[in-house]
């Protein structure tokens, strides 16, 4: 039987990604262009629900020492606290990743009052998201997917591009329509989810090979040679060999928008999954999940 394709828009990003055209994923803007110089009065209260959770579309996640950050349509939020705390300016952070030195890289669209061009290209924060500085491709690239490796940055803005320093870029020879990119800044492996299945690179995104035995994954995350992934239906899979082979685990409640993972021990992954109304965490390889807000009640 032929391998099924992902013939639907991904949860939480359907407004930002067109359904398949000519067999390829087509990226679209997630929101109308915001006029520069607009009012800056939007606050964290207006961007969170009554339960204190970000209301904007979630585009990425970073976890460090159990501090859980969500990159959203309305900017960066710390959801380790309840209610969530907005960090820094309101920027539509379409792509988001963390480098090995703890710096953040992002892309997307400027928020109200921002003097950044649209799209913002690649921007960097050296103060945990409080401020952002333009690095490259301002007015040119809206990276909907970003990943940091030990050799640089991989990004997808309609083309798959790699950069050793975040300032100069080259397009990879063999293009693929990546929806999600996952890497760790401690090695050179990158995973890319596509409509035709999982792709894997071992050279910082320069070349790619399909993983034909992998499930049809929407989002993946890497940690110390281990990986976690989630299907459009919310089924969790884990890999002990950085994405080559996969084992089915449990199901996360809600529609997944972002995933992160850390090693608990040699055989166990802690997995965080951000949904439209909560962040769910598993301490048993994704077999069971609980809302992280239960720790604050």
Backbone bond lengths (Angstrom), bond angles and torsions (degrees), N, CA, C in turn:
res aa  C-N    CA-C-N  psi(-1)  N-CA   C-N-CA  omega(-1)  CA-C   N-CA-C  phi
1 X - - - 1.464 - - 1.522 109.10 -
2 X 1.343 118.70 133.84 1.462 120.20 -179.80 1.523 111.15 -61.50
3 X 1.317 115.10 148.54 1.459 120.52 178.11 1.523 110.01 -66.67
4 X 1.351 118.74 129.53 1.462 119.90 179.65 1.518 110.75 -68.75
5 X 1.336 114.28 147.03 1.458 119.92 175.43 1.516 109.50 -100.02
6 X 1.317 114.18 161.37 1.452 120.62 179.45 1.520 108.37 -83.62
7 X 1.316 116.74 83.66 1.458 122.45 -172.00 1.520 112.35 -93.36
8 X 1.330 115.75 44.10 1.451 119.86 177.80 1.508 108.20 -152.25
9 X 1.332 114.98 159.06 1.455 118.50 175.96 1.520 108.27 -73.60
10 X 1.327 117.15 145.57 1.444 121.13 -176.49 1.519 110.56 -72.49
11 X 1.347 117.44 144.94 1.460 119.93 176.16 1.520 110.87 -55.63
12 X 1.347 115.17 143.88 1.451 124.80 178.18 1.519 113.48 70.52
13 X 1.352 119.30 -9.65 1.457 119.18 179.01 1.521 110.70 -128.51
14 X 1.338 116.98 14.96 1.449 118.28 -178.74 1.509 112.56 -60.62
15 X 1.348 117.26 -32.39 1.460 120.05 178.71 1.513 112.26 -74.71
16 X 1.338 117.15 -10.49 1.454 119.73 -175.72 1.513 112.84 -112.43
17 X 1.330 117.13 -5.31 1.463 119.02 -178.85 1.520 108.68 -137.10
18 X 1.300 117.97 123.17 1.454 121.53 -179.31 1.520 109.79 -69.70
19 X 1.341 115.89 150.68 1.453 119.67 172.04 1.523 107.92 -64.90
20 X 1.305 117.06 158.85 1.457 122.68 -168.57 1.519 113.73 -48.19
21 X 1.327 116.06 134.35 1.454 122.89 174.67 1.514 107.74 -124.50
22 X 1.320 115.96 120.81 1.466 121.65 -178.62 1.514 111.57 54.37
23 X 1.345 115.52 34.20 1.456 119.82 175.65 1.501 115.03 80.77
24 X 1.343 119.51 6.39 1.458 122.23 -178.39 1.507 109.61 -124.16
25 X 1.336 116.45 154.52 1.456 121.26 171.33 1.517 108.75 -75.22
26 X 1.338 116.91 136.26 1.450 120.99 179.36 1.515 107.93 -119.45
27 X 1.322 116.38 120.98 1.447 120.76 179.81 1.513 110.50 -78.83
28 X 1.322 115.75 139.25 1.456 121.13 175.37 1.515 108.76 -128.28
29 X 1.299 117.03 162.35 1.459 120.28 178.74 1.508 109.14 -67.08
30 X 1.337 116.17 145.12 1.456 119.77 -177.00 1.513 112.15 -84.14
31 X 1.324 116.95 -19.67 1.453 118.66 -177.10 1.515 109.13 -158.18
32 X 1.336 117.88 160.52 1.451 119.76 177.09 1.520 110.88 -61.31
33 X 1.336 115.68 154.72 1.453 120.02 178.37 1.518 110.12 -64.87
34 X 1.345 114.74 134.76 1.456 120.36 179.39 1.514 108.48 -91.57
35 X 1.333 118.72 123.83 1.459 119.90 179.55 1.517 111.11 -59.98
36 X 1.321 116.61 133.84 1.446 119.80 177.30 1.521 109.53 -70.02
37 X 1.336 114.35 146.13 1.455 119.50 -178.58 1.516 112.98 85.75
38 X 1.349 117.61 10.11 1.458 120.36 179.79 1.524 109.98 -71.93
39 X 1.310 115.46 171.55 1.458 121.59 179.13 1.509 110.80 -61.42
40 X 1.330 118.78 142.41 1.465 123.48 -177.24 1.515 111.50 -108.08
41 X 1.305 117.90 22.17 1.456 119.64 -171.87 1.512 113.68 -80.60
42 X 1.360 118.78 -3.88 1.455 119.46 179.84 1.519 109.30 -62.46
43 X 1.306 117.22 130.35 1.462 121.43 -175.95 1.500 110.37 -115.15
44 X 1.357 115.59 173.40 1.449 120.06 178.09 1.517 111.22 -64.12
45 X 1.358 116.93 -28.59 1.466 118.73 178.54 1.526 110.56 -64.94
46 X 1.339 117.83 -38.58 1.450 120.51 -177.52 1.522 111.84 -74.70
47 X 1.336 116.91 -15.67 1.460 121.03 -178.06 1.517 112.20 -104.60
48 X 1.337 117.47 9.84 1.459 121.42 177.46 1.520 109.88 -127.69
49 X 1.315 115.37 156.59 1.457 121.33 -179.60 1.526 110.44 -80.75
50 X 1.320 116.04 178.16 1.457 120.21 176.95 1.524 111.28 -61.81
51 X 1.335 116.27 -24.08 1.461 121.27 178.19 1.532 111.91 -88.04
52 X 1.346 116.51 2.08 1.452 119.86 176.71 1.503 114.82 80.77
53 X 1.345 117.72 23.57 1.467 122.05 -179.35 1.524 108.53 -109.95
54 X 1.337 118.53 141.56 1.472 119.96 -178.94 1.525 112.15 -55.34
55 X 1.332 115.88 137.00 1.457 120.35 -178.28 1.524 112.60 -95.58
56 X 1.331 118.14 -17.00 1.458 120.36 -179.99 1.513 111.83 -76.63
57 X 1.333 116.12 157.54 1.460 120.26 177.60 1.521 110.36 -54.24
58 X 1.322 116.67 138.94 1.465 122.70 -179.13 1.521 108.82 -94.65
59 X 1.336 115.65 129.44 1.457 120.92 -175.79 1.518 113.75 -115.19
60 X 1.320 118.28 -14.55 1.453 119.79 -177.82 1.513 111.15 -171.91
61 X 1.346 115.74 169.01 1.462 120.61 -176.61 1.518 109.76 -148.55
62 X 1.331 116.09 146.05 1.453 122.59 174.66 1.516 108.16 -135.75
63 X 1.328 116.50 135.63 1.462 121.31 178.66 1.524 108.32 -126.70
64 X 1.330 116.10 126.52 1.459 121.51 178.72 1.517 108.05 -143.81
65 X 1.346 115.33 117.94 1.468 120.60 -178.40 1.528 111.02 53.36
66 X 1.339 115.30 42.22 1.462 123.59 178.52 1.525 113.31 67.04
67 X 1.336 117.95 9.68 1.458 120.55 170.04 1.520 107.35 -87.00
68 X 1.324 116.61 115.05 1.458 122.43 -173.92 1.519 109.27 -102.90
69 X 1.329 115.95 117.97 1.458 122.09 179.92 1.519 109.48 -112.41
70 X 1.333 116.42 137.81 1.459 122.28 176.83 1.519 109.33 -116.40
71 X 1.328 115.81 128.29 1.464 121.91 173.20 1.518 107.60 -91.81
72 X 1.334 116.49 122.08 1.460 121.30 -171.02 1.525 111.57 -131.36
73 X 1.318 114.27 176.08 1.469 122.74 174.30 1.524 111.51 -57.23
74 X 1.334 116.93 -27.62 1.465 121.67 -176.65 1.522 113.24 -104.76
75 X 1.331 118.22 10.45 1.446 121.08 179.59 1.520 112.59 116.13
76 X 1.332 115.21 -162.90 1.461 122.34 -176.30 1.523 110.28 -98.08
77 X 1.340 116.56 134.33 1.462 121.71 -177.88 1.525 109.96 -129.19
78 X 1.331 115.15 138.33 1.462 122.26 171.47 1.526 107.17 -92.85
79 X 1.338 115.98 108.54 1.465 120.09 -179.62 1.515 111.32 -99.27
80 X 1.356 116.79 10.58 1.462 119.58 172.17 1.519 110.23 -67.67
81 X 1.334 114.67 -26.27 1.469 121.03 177.06 1.526 109.08 -99.33
82 X 1.315 115.84 156.64 1.458 120.97 176.47 1.523 108.54 -130.53
83 X 1.350 118.25 114.42 1.463 127.36 6.40 1.527 112.23 -74.59
84 X 1.337 115.00 164.15 1.455 121.00 -179.75 1.522 110.61 -64.01
85 X 1.335 115.96 151.11 1.459 122.35 -179.23 1.523 108.99 -113.83
86 X 1.338 116.79 126.44 1.450 120.06 176.02 1.517 109.86 -76.21
87 X 1.340 115.20 136.75 1.459 121.79 -179.57 1.525 108.25 -114.44
88 X 1.309 116.84 123.32 1.451 120.37 174.36 1.513 113.63 73.98
89 X 1.338 116.24 -165.06 1.462 121.68 -173.10 1.526 112.55 -76.31
90 X 1.322 115.40 166.87 1.456 121.87 175.23 1.526 108.61 -83.74
91 X 1.325 115.14 106.38 1.463 123.28 176.22 1.521 106.55 -132.37
92 X 1.318 117.33 136.70 1.461 121.21 175.07 1.527 107.70 -74.74
93 X 1.325 116.13 95.10 1.461 121.94 -174.59 1.521 109.81 -84.20
94 X 1.329 115.95 87.25 1.460 120.58 -177.26 1.520 111.97 -69.75
95 X 1.330 116.74 -49.38 1.459 121.97 175.34 1.508 109.06 -109.75
96 X 1.352 116.77 148.10 1.467 119.63 -175.67 1.518 108.83 -158.47
97 X 1.340 116.64 135.11 1.454 120.46 177.04 1.517 109.46 -155.34
98 X 1.336 116.44 162.20 1.456 123.24 -179.80 1.517 109.64 -116.88
99 X 1.328 117.14 130.45 1.456 122.40 178.72 1.529 110.39 -85.55
100 X 1.340 115.45 171.65 1.453 120.31 -176.83 1.516 113.74 -65.17
101 X 1.329 117.50 -26.72 1.466 121.08 178.68 1.519 112.76 -86.80
102 X 1.332 117.00 5.96 1.459 121.37 179.07 1.507 114.94 88.95
103 X 1.333 117.63 -4.36 1.457 120.13 176.78 1.523 110.76 -71.63
104 X 1.335 116.23 149.26 1.456 122.06 177.64 1.525 109.69 -101.29
105 X 1.322 115.65 143.22 1.458 122.65 171.14 1.518 107.58 -122.49
106 X 1.319 116.03 143.11 1.462 119.51 -177.40 1.525 109.74 -152.33
107 X 1.325 114.53 172.95 1.458 122.59 176.71 1.519 107.50 -153.08
108 X 1.332 116.45 172.28 1.457 119.44 178.23 1.507 112.61 141.87
109 X 1.348 115.58 -134.25 1.463 121.86 -172.89 1.526 110.35 -131.31
110 X 1.329 117.91 146.43 1.474 120.43 -179.79 1.521 111.54 -69.74
111 X 1.313 115.49 147.15 1.457 121.02 176.02 1.514 111.06 -89.71
112 X 1.325 116.51 -178.11 1.470 120.98 -179.63 1.527 111.31 -56.98
113 X 1.332 115.90 131.73 1.445 120.89 176.59 1.516 115.34 81.98
114 X 1.324 118.10 -4.32 1.460 120.69 -177.96 1.522 110.59 -74.63
115 X 1.331 116.20 145.19 1.457 120.08 175.11 1.523 111.63 -98.39
116 X 1.342 116.95 10.74 1.456 120.73 175.87 1.528 110.05 -74.56
117 X 1.333 118.00 149.38 1.463 120.11 175.61 1.521 110.71 -71.86
118 X 1.313 115.27 166.21 1.464 120.52 177.83 1.524 108.88 -118.59
119 X 1.346 118.59 117.63 1.464 127.26 -0.25 1.527 111.73 -76.03
120 X 1.334 115.28 167.80 1.463 118.54 -172.78 1.524 112.62 -81.23
121 X 1.349 118.73 -7.71 1.456 120.14 -175.33 1.509 110.68 70.22
122 X 1.337 117.38 -147.14 1.462 120.91 175.15 1.516 108.88 -94.44
123 X 1.324 116.48 125.57 1.457 122.10 176.53 1.521 108.88 -120.77
124 X 1.344 115.98 157.49 1.464 120.88 -175.80 1.523 109.74 -133.72
125 X 1.334 115.17 143.88 1.455 120.93 173.80 1.528 108.74 -121.87
126 X 1.310 116.07 129.06 1.461 121.55 177.02 1.530 111.89 -105.67
127 X 1.345 116.47 6.16 1.464 120.15 -178.72 1.527 111.00 -130.16
128 X 1.341 115.04 42.02 1.466 121.44 174.28 1.522 113.21 60.74
129 X 1.345 116.51 34.31 1.446 120.45 172.80 1.514 115.41 92.27
130 X 1.332 118.23 -0.08 1.462 119.72 179.10 1.527 111.42 -66.99
131 X 1.324 116.67 -39.83 1.462 121.65 177.99 1.520 108.66 -137.59
132 X 1.347 115.20 157.77 1.462 121.15 -178.53 1.528 110.07 -131.49
133 X 1.331 116.12 141.25 1.451 121.92 178.91 1.528 109.66 -120.04
134 X 1.320 118.22 135.97 1.469 121.03 175.87 1.530 110.67 -66.27
135 X 1.336 115.45 138.84 1.461 120.69 178.02 1.522 112.16 -113.68
136 X 1.342 116.57 -48.64 1.463 119.01 -175.04 1.518 110.67 -165.06
137 X 1.341 114.95 161.44 1.458 125.18 174.16 1.539 112.71 57.88
138 X 1.358 115.86 32.47 1.459 119.87 175.67 1.531 109.40 -64.38
139 X 1.331 116.00 134.02 1.451 122.23 -177.33 1.510 114.00 75.62
140 X 1.332 117.42 1.81 1.463 121.38 -177.23 1.531 113.41 -117.52
141 X 1.321 117.04 -46.46 1.467 120.13 -170.37 1.514 112.79 -117.39
142 X 1.325 114.53 134.21 1.455 123.88 168.15 1.518 105.66 -115.69
143 X 1.318 116.65 89.89 1.463 120.73 -178.46 1.523 109.28 -73.35
144 X 1.322 116.39 110.50 1.462 120.12 176.88 1.522 111.88 -81.50
145 X 1.315 117.52 -10.87 1.459 121.70 176.86 1.520 108.09 -144.28
146 X 1.339 116.41 135.58 1.457 123.16 178.33 1.520 109.14 -139.83
147 X 1.331 116.31 147.35 1.462 121.12 174.81 1.520 108.40 -150.49
148 X 1.332 116.39 138.69 1.463 122.17 178.72 1.523 109.48 -104.84
149 X 1.337 115.96 129.79 1.459 122.41 177.34 1.528 109.00 -115.05
150 X 1.344 116.22 -175.91 1.462 118.72 176.48 1.520 111.47 -75.82
151 X 1.334 116.83 -6.45 1.459 120.45 -179.53 1.514 114.48 -113.72
152 X 1.336 117.60 2.44 1.452 119.22 179.79 1.511 113.15 143.01
153 X 1.324 116.24 -143.50 1.460 122.54 -174.35 1.518 109.41 -129.48
154 X 1.324 115.87 139.29 1.457 123.15 173.70 1.522 107.47 -113.83
155 X 1.320 117.62 134.04 1.453 120.75 -179.23 1.515 111.94 -141.17
156 X 1.334 116.06 153.94 1.457 121.97 176.75 1.514 109.28 -127.43
157 X 1.344 116.13 116.82 1.460 122.18 179.06 1.525 110.80 -125.26
158 X 1.327 116.18 30.43 1.455 123.00 -168.78 1.511 109.72 107.27
159 X 1.343 115.33 -24.64 1.450 123.26 167.97 1.515 108.63 -128.70
160 X 1.326 116.32 149.09 1.455 121.02 176.03 1.527 108.14 -85.03
161 X 1.338 115.92 121.07 1.459 121.70 -175.51 1.532 109.95 -126.49
162 X 1.333 115.72 151.75 1.460 121.13 176.58 1.525 109.24 -128.98
163 X 1.337 114.95 149.40 1.456 121.08 -179.94 1.516 109.06 -145.51
164 X 1.323 116.38 135.46 1.463 120.53 178.07 1.519 111.80 -81.34
165 X 1.347 116.99 -25.56 1.458 120.25 -173.88 1.522 114.76 -130.36
166 X 1.330 117.40 1.34 1.462 120.54 -179.73 1.509 114.24 80.34
167 X 1.320 117.71 1.16 1.468 120.35 -179.38 1.524 112.49 -114.92
168 X 1.312 117.68 -38.52 1.467 121.78 176.78 1.518 109.24 -113.02
169 X 1.334 115.92 137.62 1.462 121.99 -172.74 1.526 110.68 -126.55
170 X 1.328 115.30 153.77 1.455 121.43 169.36 1.518 109.16 -137.51
171 X 1.327 115.72 144.09 1.457 120.34 176.84 1.520 108.86 -79.56
172 X 1.331 117.02 140.54 1.456 119.71 178.40 1.524 108.95 -73.44
173 X 1.321 115.94 153.75 1.464 121.00 -175.04 1.527 111.76 -65.92
174 X 1.323 116.18 -44.13 1.465 120.43 -178.19 1.525 108.82 -103.28
175 X 1.330 115.98 103.29 1.455 120.94 -176.47 1.526 111.70 -77.62
176 X 1.325 115.89 147.34 1.458 121.45 173.45 1.519 108.11 -144.88
177 X 1.341 117.09 144.90 1.470 121.06 -176.06 1.525 111.60 -82.46
178 X 1.324 116.30 82.67 1.461 121.42 -175.38 1.524 111.24 -75.66
179 X 1.309 116.02 130.60 1.461 120.53 171.58 1.522 109.80 -88.98
180 X 1.325 116.68 -48.94 1.456 122.58 -177.92 1.526 109.12 -129.31
181 X 1.326 116.50 138.96 1.464 122.63 175.62 1.520 108.37 -118.15
182 X 1.328 116.63 138.65 1.455 121.23 178.93 1.515 109.54 -135.75
183 X 1.329 115.62 138.55 1.458 121.48 178.96 1.520 108.02 -157.68
184 X 1.315 115.92 174.53 1.453 122.15 170.22 1.515 107.37 -128.87
185 X 1.328 118.37 139.28 1.462 119.80 -178.82 1.518 113.99 -70.36
186 X 1.338 116.98 6.30 1.458 120.08 179.75 1.523 113.64 -102.80
187 X 1.351 117.78 -2.92 1.456 119.36 173.36 1.517 110.23 -153.65
188 X 1.338 116.39 -174.76 1.466 121.14 -170.34 1.521 113.28 -104.14
189 X 1.329 118.69 7.97 1.462 121.55 -178.11 1.530 110.01 -82.83
190 X 1.334 116.49 136.89 1.460 122.80 176.47 1.524 107.98 -132.16
191 X 1.323 117.04 137.77 1.458 122.99 173.84 1.518 109.13 -111.20
192 X 1.320 116.39 139.22 1.466 122.04 177.94 1.519 108.86 -130.26
193 X 1.332 117.04 126.30 1.460 120.42 174.08 1.520 108.59 -90.64
194 X 1.340 116.05 138.07 1.458 122.17 179.28 1.520 108.70 -139.13
195 X 1.331 116.39 171.99 1.463 121.21 178.66 1.523 111.98 -64.08
196 X 1.325 117.29 -23.78 1.465 121.18 -178.65 1.515 112.86 -97.94
197 X 1.318 117.87 3.00 1.447 120.14 178.45 1.513 112.65 121.21
198 X 1.318 115.27 -177.73 1.456 122.05 -174.28 1.522 111.38 -76.75
199 X 1.346 115.20 137.09 1.453 122.85 172.86 1.527 108.29 -116.70
200 X 1.340 115.89 149.33 1.462 120.61 -174.63 1.521 109.81 -136.75
201 X 1.337 115.45 136.74 1.454 122.12 177.04 1.523 108.87 -122.25
202 X 1.327 116.69 142.05 1.460 121.13 175.92 1.521 111.93 -113.35
203 X 1.342 117.72 6.80 1.458 121.41 -177.76 1.526 111.54 -130.91
204 X 1.328 114.82 48.87 1.469 121.85 175.07 1.521 113.75 62.17
205 X 1.335 117.13 27.65 1.456 121.39 174.79 1.507 115.11 92.86
206 X 1.326 118.64 4.07 1.468 120.56 -177.92 1.520 111.66 -73.31
207 X 1.331 117.87 -41.49 1.461 122.21 177.51 1.521 109.14 -131.01
208 X 1.347 114.88 156.63 1.461 120.01 -172.25 1.520 111.17 -136.68
209 X 1.335 114.57 153.75 1.464 121.17 174.78 1.524 108.33 -141.16
210 X 1.324 116.13 141.45 1.462 120.79 178.70 1.525 110.19 -70.55
211 X 1.332 115.52 151.32 1.472 122.11 173.49 1.522 105.98 -111.68
212 X 1.337 117.57 86.41 1.469 120.19 -169.19 1.521 114.59 -64.73
213 X 1.335 117.58 -23.68 1.463 119.65 -178.52 1.522 112.89 -87.95
214 X 1.327 117.99 -3.40 1.463 120.84 -177.27 1.521 111.15 -74.29
215 X 1.325 117.92 148.72 1.470 120.11 172.07 1.522 109.81 -66.91
216 X 1.321 116.07 165.90 1.462 120.53 179.22 1.528 108.19 -78.70
217 X 1.316 115.93 96.63 1.457 122.42 -172.82 1.524 111.19 -97.22
218 X 1.330 115.47 146.98 1.455 122.44 176.44 1.522 111.36 -97.52
219 X 1.344 116.97 -43.54 1.450 123.66 -178.43 1.522 109.20 -132.87
220 X 1.341 116.66 145.96 1.456 120.85 174.89 1.519 109.85 -137.48
221 X 1.332 116.09 163.81 1.459 122.84 175.20 1.518 108.13 -147.37
222 X 1.329 116.95 146.50 1.461 123.43 -178.38 1.521 110.67 -118.78
223 X 1.349 115.55 146.08 1.457 120.90 175.57 1.514 109.09 -157.96
224 X 1.336 116.95 116.37 1.459 123.26 173.34 1.524 112.74 50.25
225 X 1.321 116.93 46.49 1.457 120.46 177.70 1.514 114.81 80.84
226 X 1.320 117.51 -1.58 1.459 122.27 176.19 1.525 108.02 -109.41
227 X 1.338 116.40 161.12 1.461 120.11 -178.25 1.515 110.23 -143.70
228 X 1.314 115.06 154.27 1.462 122.89 171.79 1.512 107.96 -129.44
229 X 1.324 116.01 148.20 1.454 120.78 179.31 1.510 110.71 -145.44
230 X 1.331 114.98 161.29 1.462 119.82 -179.27 1.516 109.04 -138.74
231 X 1.322 116.06 138.64 1.460 122.16 179.21 1.528 109.67 -86.66
232 X 1.338 118.01 166.99 1.471 119.15 176.61 1.524 113.34 -58.82
233 X 1.320 116.90 -23.57 1.473 119.93 179.61 1.523 112.40 -86.59
234 X 1.344 118.35 -2.21 1.454 121.02 178.35 1.511 114.64 93.08
235 X 1.306 118.32 9.27 1.462 121.33 178.12 1.531 109.82 -79.16
236 X 1.334 115.92 130.98 1.458 122.29 -179.12 1.529 110.27 -93.39
237 X 1.332 114.72 136.27 1.467 122.07 172.53 1.521 108.49 -126.49
238 X 1.333 116.57 150.82 1.457 120.91 174.94 1.521 109.60 -127.42
239 X 1.333 114.52 157.00 1.456 121.41 -179.78 1.521 109.10 -134.80
240 X 1.329 116.93 133.31 1.467 121.21 178.39 1.516 112.19 -95.31
241 X 1.357 117.29 -0.83 1.460 120.56 -178.14 1.530 111.29 -129.75
242 X 1.315 115.18 42.75 1.464 122.69 173.50 1.518 113.48 56.72
243 X 1.327 116.16 39.38 1.452 120.46 171.20 1.502 117.29 99.06
244 X 1.330 118.74 4.40 1.464 120.27 179.53 1.526 111.95 -80.45
245 X 1.319 117.09 -42.19 1.464 121.63 177.93 1.525 108.57 -130.66
246 X 1.358 115.76 152.41 1.450 120.64 -171.52 1.523 111.31 -133.81
247 X 1.351 115.34 147.39 1.463 122.95 178.29 1.523 108.36 -122.40
248 X 1.317 116.55 129.86 1.465 121.00 179.71 1.517 110.78 -72.23
249 X 1.340 115.67 137.64 1.461 121.64 179.54 1.527 109.71 -119.80
250 X 1.338 117.94 -126.08 1.455 120.71 -177.00 1.513 113.00 -102.40
251 X 1.334 115.51 -160.13 1.461 122.66 -179.27 1.519 108.31 -124.89
252 X 1.342 116.24 135.03 1.452 120.25 177.44 1.523 109.25 -88.95
253 X 1.335 118.02 137.70 1.471 119.49 176.70 1.520 111.01 -74.21
254 X 1.318 116.96 135.33 1.456 121.32 178.81 1.514 111.86 93.83
255 X 1.356 115.57 170.18 1.459 121.95 -179.22 1.519 109.56 -88.16
256 X 1.318 116.62 121.30 1.455 121.63 -174.59 1.522 111.45 -74.28
257 X 1.352 115.83 139.60 1.455 122.12 176.25 1.516 112.18 -121.89
258 X 1.332 118.52 -23.44 1.461 122.04 179.94 1.520 108.34 -158.15
259 X 1.333 116.00 156.71 1.458 121.28 -178.59 1.520 109.30 -142.73
260 X 1.333 116.04 146.53 1.461 122.37 174.61 1.521 107.65 -144.64
261 X 1.328 116.06 156.79 1.455 119.11 -179.49 1.518 111.06 -150.71
262 X 1.348 115.86 146.91 1.461 123.59 172.86 1.527 108.36 -133.77
263 X 1.322 116.43 156.22 1.462 120.71 176.67 1.522 110.33 -80.19
264 X 1.347 116.06 131.07 1.452 121.17 170.60 1.516 110.52 -89.81
265 X 1.340 115.72 -43.30 1.457 122.27 172.98 1.522 107.34 -153.60
266 X 1.319 117.64 -170.51 1.461 120.38 -172.95 1.523 113.83 -61.73
267 X 1.325 117.34 -21.48 1.462 119.56 -175.36 1.524 113.79 -123.11
268 X 1.333 117.28 1.89 1.465 119.31 -172.90 1.516 111.05 -128.15
269 X 1.325 115.03 129.04 1.459 122.44 174.78 1.525 110.13 -101.94
270 X 1.329 115.71 136.95 1.461 120.36 164.47 1.524 106.13 -91.39
271 X 1.331 116.85 129.00 1.458 121.53 -173.84 1.525 108.98 -124.59
272 X 1.331 115.10 128.57 1.463 121.69 173.67 1.522 108.44 -107.97
273 X 1.324 117.18 135.82 1.459 122.15 175.59 1.527 108.10 -129.68
274 X 1.332 115.56 122.62 1.464 120.75 176.21 1.519 108.78 -90.15
275 X 1.333 116.34 128.60 1.455 122.26 175.81 1.519 108.77 -113.39
276 X 1.321 117.18 -172.50 1.465 120.65 -176.92 1.521 112.65 -69.53
277 X 1.331 118.86 -17.61 1.460 119.25 -177.04 1.522 114.76 -136.67
278 X 1.336 118.48 5.20 1.462 119.79 -179.86 1.519 110.24 -167.56
279 X 1.326 115.10 165.18 1.461 121.45 167.81 1.515 107.39 -109.40
280 X 1.313 115.93 122.24 1.449 122.84 179.69 1.530 109.14 -101.05
281 X 1.328 117.10 140.06 1.458 120.87 -179.59 1.527 109.93 -127.50
282 X 1.320 115.23 141.62 1.461 122.69 177.66 1.516 109.11 -123.24
283 X 1.315 116.60 136.94 1.463 122.47 175.74 1.521 112.38 -109.59
284 X 1.348 116.51 14.05 1.463 119.96 -176.98 1.525 111.46 -137.60
285 X 1.342 115.74 48.65 1.463 121.61 177.01 1.522 114.15 65.35
286 X 1.311 117.69 21.44 1.450 119.95 177.64 1.508 114.76 88.01
287 X 1.322 117.88 13.38 1.462 119.39 177.82 1.523 111.24 -75.92
288 X 1.339 117.12 -37.96 1.460 121.34 177.21 1.529 108.75 -135.64
289 X 1.341 115.97 154.56 1.460 121.57 -178.00 1.521 110.58 -133.35
290 X 1.339 115.19 155.20 1.453 121.55 172.46 1.528 108.45 -140.62
291 X 1.317 116.84 153.39 1.459 123.54 179.10 1.527 108.13 -72.84
292 X 1.345 117.88 128.80 1.471 119.29 -178.97 1.519 110.98 -66.64
293 X 1.333 118.56 -19.73 1.445 120.11 -179.95 1.530 111.56 -70.44
294 X 1.321 117.72 -17.06 1.468 119.71 178.07 1.509 111.40 -64.65
295 X 1.337 117.08 -21.45 1.456 120.86 178.16 1.523 112.30 -76.21
296 X 1.365 116.35 -13.20 1.466 120.23 -177.34 1.525 111.42 -104.79
297 X 1.300 117.07 1.98 1.463 118.96 -175.46 1.532 110.87 -98.58
